[in-house]
Amino acid sequence: MQIEFDILRMDGQERKPYRQSILCEMEDADASVATALRKINTDVETRDIHGNPVPAIRWECSCLQKRCGACAMRINGKPRLACDAKLKEFANKTITLEPLKKFPVVADLVVDRSILYENLKLIGAWLEERAELESEDQEMAYEGSRCLQCGCCLEVCPNFYAGGDFMGMAAFVPTARLMSELSATQRQKIFEAYRSHIYEGCGKSLACRNICPAGIEIEKLMIRSNAMAIWKRRKR
């Protein structure tokens, strides 16, 4: 099958963005967008539909198994993982590839998502001592551990912007995981951070609910976390 890719190319701040359309021959319709990108970059003789040379397309990948979140990008306007977007989904359609818009562009489809990790450091999303997990909290902890830190949830969030006080679901999910594991002292600290950087900034639009590549049940985690960090705290 022949797939046409319309790719937004960017060289950081060195030049203005431009679009490049490339035809790619693929034998397997079950192959992913990531596989097609690797094929395009492998052929140094690749030309676009106008006969122009195609410089290597910059994009990130690691596991290619929907486990790391590195290959997040906008595919036909929707934030997705390139390794999880099958070519057969786009039969007879042009596949448009663009970098995520909520983060600074490094080059082509690569963005700087360091704000995700800076937010986790700021909120203190780690254990400082051995923790004991009650059996009734295991499901919540497991659900929170599946976050890929890909940034897809932040891409569709109307309240998140890089550098803002609201840290979004990418910070919320790891924080929710820790709430049931921390000691009383640590829990109080993270409750305060949760209220300031997550609860008070969330507009409850739940645009992130169906966008998570890992399928994390955001709404379920939010209800549980709010009960622990907000409502019970206020009762006390």
C-alpha positions in Angstrom: 0.0 0.0 0.0 1.1 3.6 -0.7 0.8 6.1 2.1 1.2 9.8 1.8 2.7 11.6 4.8 2.3 15.3 5.2 4.9 16.2 7.8 5.5 19.6 9.5 9.2 20.1 9.4 11.0 22.5 11.9 14.6 23.2 12.6 14.0 24.7 16.0 14.6 28.5 15.7 16.9 28.3 12.7 14.2 28.6 10.1 10.5 28.8 9.6 8.4 25.7 9.7 7.5 24.1 6.3 5.4 21.1 5.2 6.8 18.2 3.2 4.7 15.5 1.5 6.2 12.1 1.1 4.9 8.9 -0.5 5.9 5.7 1.3 5.4 2.2 0.0 4.5 -0.2 2.8 3.7 -3.9 2.4 2.0 -4.5 5.8 -1.2 -2.5 6.6 -0.7 -3.6 10.2 2.6 -1.7 10.4 2.6 1.5 12.5 3.4 5.1 11.7 6.7 4.6 13.6 7.6 1.7 11.2 6.9 4.0 8.2 9.0 6.8 9.6 11.9 4.4 10.1 11.6 3.2 6.6 11.6 6.8 5.2 14.7 7.6 7.1 16.5 4.4 6.1 16.3 5.3 2.4 18.7 8.2 1.8 17.4 8.6 -1.8 13.9 9.4 -0.6 12.3 12.4 -2.4 9.1 14.2 -1.6 6.2 14.5 -4.1 7.8 17.5 -5.7 11.1 15.7 -6.2 12.9 17.5 -3.5 15.3 15.6 -1.2 14.0 14.6 2.2 16.4 15.3 5.1 16.2 12.7 7.9 13.0 13.3 9.9 13.8 14.0 13.5 11.5 12.1 15.9 11.9 10.2 19.2 11.5 6.5 19.8 12.7 3.9 22.2 10.7 0.7 22.9 8.2 0.9 20.0 5.9 -1.2 22.1 3.6 1.4 23.7 5.6 1.4 26.9 7.8 4.5 27.0 5.8 7.3 25.4 8.8 8.7 23.6 7.1 8.7 20.1 4.2 11.0 21.1 3.2 13.4 18.3 0.1 14.8 16.6 -1.3 12.4 14.0 -4.1 13.8 11.9 -4.5 16.4 14.7 -4.8 14.0 17.6 -2.0 13.3 20.1 -1.0 9.7 19.8 2.0 7.4 20.0 3.4 6.7 16.5 4.1 3.1 17.5 0.4 2.6 18.3 -1.1 4.2 15.2 -1.6 1.5 12.5 -1.5 2.5 8.8 -4.7 0.6 8.1 -6.6 3.2 10.2 -5.7 5.8 7.5 -6.6 3.9 4.4 -6.9 6.3 1.4 -6.1 9.2 3.7 -3.1 11.4 4.0 -1.4 11.0 7.3 -0.5 14.4 8.8 2.3 14.4 11.4 3.0 17.4 13.6 4.9 17.9 16.9 3.0 18.3 20.1 1.9 22.0 20.5 2.1 22.4 24.3 5.9 22.0 24.4 8.9 23.8 22.7 9.9 22.3 19.4 13.4 21.0 19.2 13.3 19.9 15.6 10.6 18.3 13.3 8.5 16.0 15.6 10.8 16.3 18.6 9.7 18.5 21.5 11.2 19.4 24.8 9.1 17.7 27.5 11.4 18.4 30.4 8.7 20.4 32.1 7.0 17.1 32.9 9.9 16.0 35.0 10.5 19.4 36.5 6.9 19.3 37.7 7.4 15.9 39.3 10.5 17.2 41.1 8.6 20.3 42.3 5.6 18.4 43.6 7.9 15.9 45.3 6.6 12.7 43.6 8.9 10.2 45.1 9.3 8.0 48.2 11.8 9.1 50.9 11.5 6.0 53.0 10.1 2.5 52.8 6.4 2.4 52.2 3.8 -0.2 53.1 0.8 -0.6 50.7 -2.5 -1.7 52.0 -4.3 -4.3 49.9 -7.2 -2.0 49.2 -4.9 0.6 47.7 -3.1 -1.8 45.4 -5.4 -1.1 42.4 -4.9 2.6 42.7 -1.1 2.3 42.9 -1.0 0.0 39.9 -3.2 2.3 37.8 -1.0 5.2 38.7 2.2 3.3 37.8 1.2 2.9 34.2 1.7 6.6 33.2 4.1 6.9 30.3 4.8 10.6 30.8 4.2 11.0 27.0 2.3 14.3 27.4 -0.7 13.4 25.3 -3.1 14.3 28.1 -1.6 17.7 28.4 -1.9 18.3 24.7 -5.7 18.2 24.9 -6.0 19.9 28.3 -7.5 23.4 28.1 -5.9 24.4 31.5 -2.3 23.3 31.0 0.5 25.3 29.6 4.2 24.8 30.1 5.4 26.9 33.1 1.9 27.4 34.6 0.9 26.5 38.1 -1.5 23.7 36.9 0.7 20.6 36.3 -2.0 18.5 34.6 -2.6 14.8 34.6 1.0 13.9 33.8 1.8 15.1 37.4 -1.5 14.0 38.8 -1.2 10.3 38.0 2.2 9.7 39.7 1.0 11.8 42.6 -2.2 9.7 43.0 -0.1 6.6 43.0 2.0 7.8 46.0 -0.9 9.1 48.1 -1.7 5.7 49.6 1.9 4.7 50.1 3.4 7.7 52.0 3.8 8.2 55.7 1.5 10.6 57.5 4.2 13.4 57.3 5.0 13.0 53.6 1.3 12.6 52.8 0.5 16.0 54.2 3.1 17.6 52.1 2.0 16.0 48.9 -1.7 16.8 49.7 -0.8 20.5 49.8 1.0 20.2 46.5 -1.9 18.3 45.0 -4.3 21.0 46.1 -2.2 23.8 44.7 -0.9 22.4 41.5 -3.6 19.9 40.4 -7.0 20.2 42.1 -7.3 24.0 42.0 -6.2 24.3 38.4 -8.3 21.5 36.9 -11.4 22.7 35.1 -12.9 19.1 35.2 -13.4 19.1 31.4 -11.9 15.6 31.4 -10.6 16.1 27.9 -7.8 13.8 29.0 -10.1 10.9 29.8 -10.1 9.1 26.5 -6.7 10.3 25.1 -4.4 8.3 27.4 -2.4 5.7 25.3 -2.1 3.5 28.4 -5.8 3.6 29.0 -5.5 4.9 32.6 -8.8 5.5 34.2 -8.3 9.2 35.0 -11.8 9.9 36.3 -11.6 7.0 38.8 -8.2 8.1 40.0 -9.4 11.7 40.4 -12.4 10.8 42.5 -10.2 8.7 44.8 -7.4 11.3 45.0 -9.8 14.2 45.7 -11.4 12.2 48.5 -8.0 11.6 50.1 -6.4 15.0 49.6 -9.3 17.4 49.6 -12.6 16.3 51.2 -11.2 14.2 54.1 -8.6 16.9 54.7 -11.4 19.6 55.0 -13.4 17.4 57.3 -10.5 17.3 59.7 
